[in-house]
Each structure stands twice: as C-alpha cells, then as structure tokens.
Amino acid sequence: MQKQLPSHAQVVIIGGGIHGCSVAYHLAKEGWTDVVLLERKQLTSGTTWHAAGLVGQLQGSHATTAFAKYGIELLEDIEAETGQNPGYRRSGSISIAVNDERMAELKRKADFASLFDIEAHYLNTDEIKERWPLMNPDGVLGGIYMPSDGSANPIDLTTALAKGARQRGAKIIEHIKVEEVLVSDGKASGVRTDQGTITADFVVNCAGMWARSLGQQNNVGVPLHACEHYYLVTEAIKDLPSDLPVLRSYCDGTYFKEDAGKLLFGFAHNYAKPWGMKGISEDFCFDSLPFVEDDVMDVLELAMNRVPLLQETGIRTFFNGPESYSYDGRFTLGEAPDVKGYFVLAGVNSTGIQSGSGAGRALAQWIMKGHPPMDLSEMDPSRCEEFQARDPYLQERCPETLVLTYAMHWPNRQRETARHLRKSPFYHPMKAKGAFFTETQGWERPGWFGPEGTTPELEYSFGRQNWFDYAQAEQKAAREDVAMIDYTMLGKLMVEGPDAESFLQRICTNNMAMPVGRVAYTLMLNERGGIESDVTVARHASESFMVMSSISHTRRDFLHLRDHLQPDEDVQLRDATSSFGVLGIMGPKSRDLLAAVSDIDVSHDAFPFNSWQEFYIGHAQVKAQRLSYSGELGWEIFVTPDFAEHVFDMLHEAGQEFGLKLIGGEALNALRIEKGFVHWGHDMAYTEAPHQMGLEFACKPKKEIPFIGRDAYVSRKAEGKGPYLCALRLHDSAPLLHHNEPVLRDGKVAGYVTAGAYGYTIGSAVGLCLVSLPDGSTSKTDIETGTYSVMVEGQEIGADVSLTPFYDPKSTKMLS
C-alpha cells in the first residue's frame, strides 16, 4: 500500500539501520522533529540485524572512542526513556595475547583507556582462565580486562532508537525506496522515491551497503564496499556461564561471546572476499550469503584450539553476511565535498553497534550546529581522492581492512593491496638506491633506505624496527651534512587571477601581499578560529600563487579554497601537483651542494629564508624555495618531470663530496618532531586554535583584509584556554613513542602524545603532546611546572615537557 509522504521535511534520512535511526533519534531529541527516515525494506534488514552486537568503549581513535563511550551510556538509559530493552549486558571483555608484541599492543591499548577514564586491568593467564574457564591457556601470556564492555541486541537497540525518534515526532516509513537524491545549485534539495518526491533542507545517506552506489549518482564518494563476514553459533551448551566476558583472541583471529546458553564466535579472516561487485539484488532483506567452509577453515581450527569444547559441540548456525568496510579502516562521516546539505554516515568496519549511537549523534549535531561537534577530520568525506571511491579500487582494498581488523596495529602498518598507483619521477632512481616505499593517497614515497646491495623489507615491531638504524643515519646526515628527500607528493595548488591576492588575504592568516619571489607559512581558519589547514604559499607572479599542502590533505585544501571563492572574485584554481617533481635538500652543507650544481649566489643575503628563485641545475630550469621542515638549512627544488632524473643525478653525484644521504619519511618525521614542527591531522585539526599550537606568528589580525576567523582567533587567544602543544622527551633512551601515549603531570593524566619518534640529536624518544593547564591556572607557562611522565606499555617513564622545542629553539640553523 502506498504511504502518505510529506511534501517537505527539514531532514530526510535514507536507511533504517543503526545509523539512520540514531541520526533520527538525536535530531528529534534536540527538537528537530520535522525529520523523515525512509527504509527500502524493513528497519535493520540490511546489515544491522545480523551484527554480533559486541559493544566496547575503547576504539582506535579519540573520536571513535567518544562514540563508543556515549553508546554505553545510551544503552544504560534508553529503556527507561522508550520502554524498549536494547538487550544490553555488561559482561566485560578480555583480550588475550599469545606473543610479546601483542602484549605490548594490549598494554598500549590499556594506557590509551586512561585518557578517557575507562577502566582497564592487566590479567595474568591464571586470572583469565578463572574468568573464562573454557579457554585453552596454552601460549597465553596474559591479557587486558575491560569490565565496562559487553554486548547488545542490534535489532532491539535500533528499535529503541526508532521508537524514541517517533515519540518525539520524527516519521519513519518502511518499504519505500529512494531512487535519487535531488540536487539544485550544488545543494541537496530532497529525494525522489518510488512513491513520490520529498523536498528537504538536508539529506543524510545512511544506506549502508547501498551508500556507495547511491552516492555515485551525485558524484558523492562513499569509499566502502561490502565484504563477506562469517560467524558461527553453537548448539546449547550445558552449564555455560551466562556472565562470561566477551573473549577476543586477536592472534587467533577470533572472538567469543555467550549467546542465550550458546557460544557465538566470529572471525577476522586471513583472506576476505568483496561481495556485491555487480550490485545488490532489489530483493535483499534479512538475507545471508552461502557459507563456504574453506573460507574459514584456517581460523575455525584456531578457534577450536583456543576453546576445545567446540570440538565436541554441534554448530546450530553457520552464518555468512555482508558488512561494509572502508578502504582505510575509517568511517565516512560528514558533509559531501561537492554537494552542500548532503551528509553521509557509512562504512564503519563492523563497529556499527558499538559506535552507531555516538556516530549518529555526532552527525545530528553537525547538521544542527553547521560544523563538526568534535575533531572528526579522520572521517571527513573529502579525505578521499576520486579514484579511491571507485569500485575497482574499493574491491581490492576494502577486503584488506577486514583482514587487518584483528591483525597487529603496528604504528606504521603498510597496506599491501592497490599499490604502485602513483609514482613520482624519482621513484625509479630512488628504488635503485635502496628505497623502501610507503603509501599515502596512492603515492609511493620512500620511508627509509636500506644498505647498498640489500632488498629493503619491513619487519614490524612496537620496538626498534629493522630500519631503525638506517633512519638514525639519515637523521644524522640531515643534522650534520646534507640529506635529500622526495617531496613530489606534496600538494601544489595554483591560485591565479586579478583577485588572487585579495582572495588569499581573506583565506589566509598571514600577509599574502608579499613581493614576487617570497614565500610564507600560513594557516587557514574557520569562523570559530579553528585551524582548517596549514600551508606554504609562494608568490610566483603578481597574479599567481602556489599553495603547498601536505600529501593527505591536498584535495581537502583545494575544496576549502574553492568553497570560499565569492562569485565576484576573478580567481582560478588548479591542482598542479603532478606538474613538478620536488626534491628537498637539508642540512648544514645543503648550501654547499646547491652552490656546486648552480651558478647563482646562494648566500643568506642573496637567497634568504622564505624566498624562491629560478635558475638552472645542469640543463634543467628549476625553481627552488628556501624552506625547511627539518629545522635545518634547506631548499625545496621544483623541476618538470621530463628533467627530474637529470636533476636527481646532478644533486646525488655532487652531494657525495658533502656526505649526502637519501632519506625517507621516517627520518623526516623524527626531524620535524625534534624541531617542534606540527602536522595537520596529527597534532592539530579544526578544533584547535593558533594560540594553542604556538602559531600566533603566522597570524596577522591587523592586515587590511581581515582573514576568516580573525575575531574568533583574537577572542580565543585572549581567553587562553588549552590544551597547548608542547615538546616532550623521555629520560630513558630505550622506550619508543608512537602516538596517543598518556602524558602524566604529578601522576595524573594531563594530556597525550600526538606524534612520536626517536630523535637522533636528542638521543631518546621525542614527541609532541597536547597538555592541559594545571587546575586553577590561567597561564600557559604553568604547564612547565610539575613532574612529568609518560605511560608506555604500562610503565611510567619520566619525561621533560617544554613549550619550546628541545632542538634549536631559536632556529639559528634554519635561518643561517
């Protein structure tokens, strides 16, 4: 029977799974009652209904942990509000380790929990066996117990959210298919369904497995793909304890939970398969996929070894169901970059039940407030390059996300699928020199260089990996001689036209009214005074500027510039990233090297910091700008791809006299952390203000054209709220820092490490960290008082914390 559709709604939500119902519930709870949710079949009928229902507060990032922590709070309260029991059981969870590296990872996970006041305890093997008597303890070294974890019933939880939304006035209509999202003048304007059209101010794509294909109709990239995912449920087990914690045996690729007198156990597969490559049937509803025993036999054997009772217990349910995974293991949550008012929440990688309530609330708050309620930059739809939202890429990359779910979460884990897509013109000569390549946004970039005559291979560890000594030698060369790195992957966005200067003055915090030949580091803020990006801008001509972005944020920066263009501004934007190869040279002998291959004056007076010049290296015309991300004297040399190898050969050959070494991203990261240089997306995002990062020098609030966010910047600076970015170094030279380690002041959590590495010059692990002011303090200088330490794998390590970098705080080397 045809439903009576409203002609208009403030918000139309597509998809009646956990995410769509959560968005509707939280919008309605805040008074946005003109909300319509449309479900093609029945609520939960896509993926939600067959989820295992595990809920745990601690996830892989600050945002996802906030989602999950809120999700537990909602599970505890929603029955009293709606009368619907969500099936929540607070049984706790135990994660076990069968090798030292997994134990190190679990201890780091427990450390991370302390940032959120989430209870986590180390258990020895006997204590685990006492709580989980069915477990075979052979090989188990210990584990982490989290008493607040548990499970919920996915259908009951979703029903509770839907009921709460309806009680507050939202409309939920089943058995209606959205055939098209309507767009007018670049903005979502409603939906066309098989039963009529609804106009809307906002449209939310929560279509789960269908979100990608729905988005493709409007050129909205939703980088997910459905993959086959198995679990099994046993026959009833006599005397099975009903209070068994959820057991996760990551190294076995399995999890176990008590399920109404039975055991449900599922897998993170060693080999995963994409599903629905040719589309999903119109009839798909509460469906499962064929169970192929060979797909799970390897992990099934491990499961039966870990819980021997399974060897003598019948299996009632062999289940294979599709679930959506993203190409990078991160959610897609936020506004589509090319269609205003079109929001997406999808691709949550088997964490929908534990994260869905919080993710839906965050998206609802974003719609209502007009901006993200917290740092959600890792999930931003604009992080995705266009090729990464296409089926060929996703069908290759997304199954690997499933495989890696229970794999070791190494600090520099490299993907193996969909590689060698984008290569700089220096790829082959650097490969010949022993480069081990890492990947970002499809780009192959040297991570480090192995010794001559060896084949570089990566051996993972939370300790000193096999490339550690190589990267130390690379840092040494940059600090004491000269080093060269491939910077080609950095974004190069051209801003050109008669209004280019005034446009950039409005977008950028620094002064863009600079002479041709000058370069400036600048921020781009939002109206709230938060940092949307940090970039380098070079003035090439009176009406031509180059904006240089980090590798992973080039598209995002381009969209930020594009979206702030005003109709009356005569400005053209273009992405010139692939038009130039770029080599960075750095170190005290970099001036000698540049002088050896060119005929220009490279003295400080003739070629000052933050300037660029055009000249020849060999037969190639190049541009070079004097900048440094290492804290050393240095230049960035731009050359067209046709002459790139010629310039590389010239620099490499001439550099031997000065001790030149090729370096990779691992060494550069350590160099920049020692120097206290920030990286957007790691050390800051759009929630932080310049005064927190020590970046006031890049802000010129008195320039004639006020920059976006100027008043908010001035206000936030006067208010002086933290946390503040600080430099950190460990007293002990043995432990390593990666990121998210808790920072303690006088024994209490005061902040966390945003980025860490081992500093050659400092001789210990170094990091950048966000640290709050002491209680009752209003001055950031008070941060340096007190006794500091860092939690590293359950151990408290003494540390120094400083508002200024430990390496060359006055930048005398870089400015020499």
Stockholm file with secondary structure:
# STOCKHOLM 1.0

chainA/1-816         MQKQLPSHAQVVIIGGGIHGCSVAYHLAKEGWTDVVLLERKQLTSGTTWHAAGLVGQLQGSHATTAFAKYGIELLEDIEAETGQNPGYRRSGSISIAVNDERMAELKRKADFASLFDIEAHYLNTDEIKERWPLMNPDGVLGGIYMPSDGSANPIDLTTALAKGARQRGAKIIEHIKVEEVLVSDGKASGVRTDQGTITADFVVNCAGMWARSLGQQNNVGVPLHACEHYYLVTEAIKDLPSDLPVLRSYCDGTYFKEDAGKLLFGFAHNYAKPWGMKGISEDFCFDSLPFVEDDVMDVLELAMNRVPLLQETGIRTFFNGPESYSYDGRFTLGEAPDVKGYFVLAGVNSTGIQSGSGAGRALAQWIMKGHPPMDLSEMDPSRCEEFQARDPYLQERCPETLVLTYAMHWPNRQRETARHLRKSPFYHPMKAKGAFFTETQGWERPGWFGPEGTTPELEYSFGRQNWFDYAQAEQKAAREDVAMIDYTMLGKLMVEGPDAESFLQRICTNNMAMPVGRVAYTLMLNERGGIESDVTVARHASESFMVMSSISHTRRDFLHLRDHLQPDEDVQLRDATSSFGVLGIMGPKSRDLLAAVSDIDVSHDAFPFNSWQEFYIGHAQVKAQRLSYSGELGWEIFVTPDFAEHVFDMLHEAGQEFGLKLIGGEALNALRIEKGFVHWGHDMAYTEAPHQMGLEFACKPKKEIPFIGRDAYVSRKAEGKGPYLCALRLHDSAPLLHHNEPVLRDGKVAGYVTAGAYGYTIGSAVGLCLVSLPDGSTSKTDIETGTYSVMVEGQEIGADVSLTPFYDPKSTKMLS
#=GR chainA/1-816 SS CCCCCCSEEEEEEECCSHHHHHHHHHHHHTTCCCEEEECSSSTTTTTGGGCCCEECSCCSSHHHHHHHHHHHHHHHHHHHHHSCCCCCBCCCEEEEESSHHHHHHHHHHHHHHGGGTCCCEEECHHHHHHHCTTSCCTTCCEEEEETTCEECCHHHHHHHHHHHHHHTTCEEECSCCEEEEEEETTEEEEEEETTEEEEEEEEEECCGGGHHHHHHTTTCCCCEEEEEEEEEEECCCTTCCTTCCEEEEGGGTEEEEEETTEEEEEECCSSCCBCCTTCCCTTCSSCCCCCCHHHHHHHHHHHHHHSGGGGGSCEEEEEEEEEEEESSSCCEEEECSSSBTEEEEECCTTCHHHHHHHHHHHHHHHHHHSSCSSCCGGGCGGGSCGGGGSHHHHHHHHHHHHHTTSSCCCTTCCCCSSCSCEECTTHHHHHHTTEEEEEETTEEEEEEECCTTSCCCCCCCSSCCTTHHHHHHHHHHHHHSCEEEECTTSEEEEEESTTHHHHHHHHBSSCCCCCTTBEEEEEEECTTSCEEEEEEEEEEETTEEEEEECGGGHHHHHHHHHHTCCTTCCCEEEECGGGCEEEEEESTTHHHHHHHHCSSCCSTTTSCTTBEEEEEETTEEEEEECCCSSSSSEEEEEECGGGHHHHHHHHHHHHGGGTCEECCHHHHHHHHHHHTCCCBTTTBCTTSCHHHHTCGGGCCTTSSSCCTTHHHHHHHHHHTCCCEEEEEEESSSSCCCCSCCEEEETTEEEEEEEEEEEETTTTEEEEEEEECCCTTCCCGGGGGCSCEEEEETTEEEEEEEESSCSSCTTCTTTTC
#=GC SS_cons         CCCCCCSEEEEEEECCSHHHHHHHHHHHHTTCCCEEEECSSSTTTTTGGGCCCEECSCCSSHHHHHHHHHHHHHHHHHHHHHSCCCCCBCCCEEEEESSHHHHHHHHHHHHHHGGGTCCCEEECHHHHHHHCTTSCCTTCCEEEEETTCEECCHHHHHHHHHHHHHHTTCEEECSCCEEEEEEETTEEEEEEETTEEEEEEEEEECCGGGHHHHHHTTTCCCCEEEEEEEEEEECCCTTCCTTCCEEEEGGGTEEEEEETTEEEEEECCSSCCBCCTTCCCTTCSSCCCCCCHHHHHHHHHHHHHHSGGGGGSCEEEEEEEEEEEESSSCCEEEECSSSBTEEEEECCTTCHHHHHHHHHHHHHHHHHHSSCSSCCGGGCGGGSCGGGGSHHHHHHHHHHHHHTTSSCCCTTCCCCSSCSCEECTTHHHHHHTTEEEEEETTEEEEEEECCTTSCCCCCCCSSCCTTHHHHHHHHHHHHHSCEEEECTTSEEEEEESTTHHHHHHHHBSSCCCCCTTBEEEEEEECTTSCEEEEEEEEEEETTEEEEEECGGGHHHHHHHHHHTCCTTCCCEEEECGGGCEEEEEESTTHHHHHHHHCSSCCSTTTSCTTBEEEEEETTEEEEEECCCSSSSSEEEEEECGGGHHHHHHHHHHHHGGGTCEECCHHHHHHHHHHHTCCCBTTTBCTTSCHHHHTCGGGCCTTSSSCCTTHHHHHHHHHHTCCCEEEEEEESSSSCCCCSCCEEEETTEEEEEEEEEEEETTTTEEEEEEEECCCTTCCCGGGGGCSCEEEEETTEEEEEEEESSCSSCTTCTTTTC
//
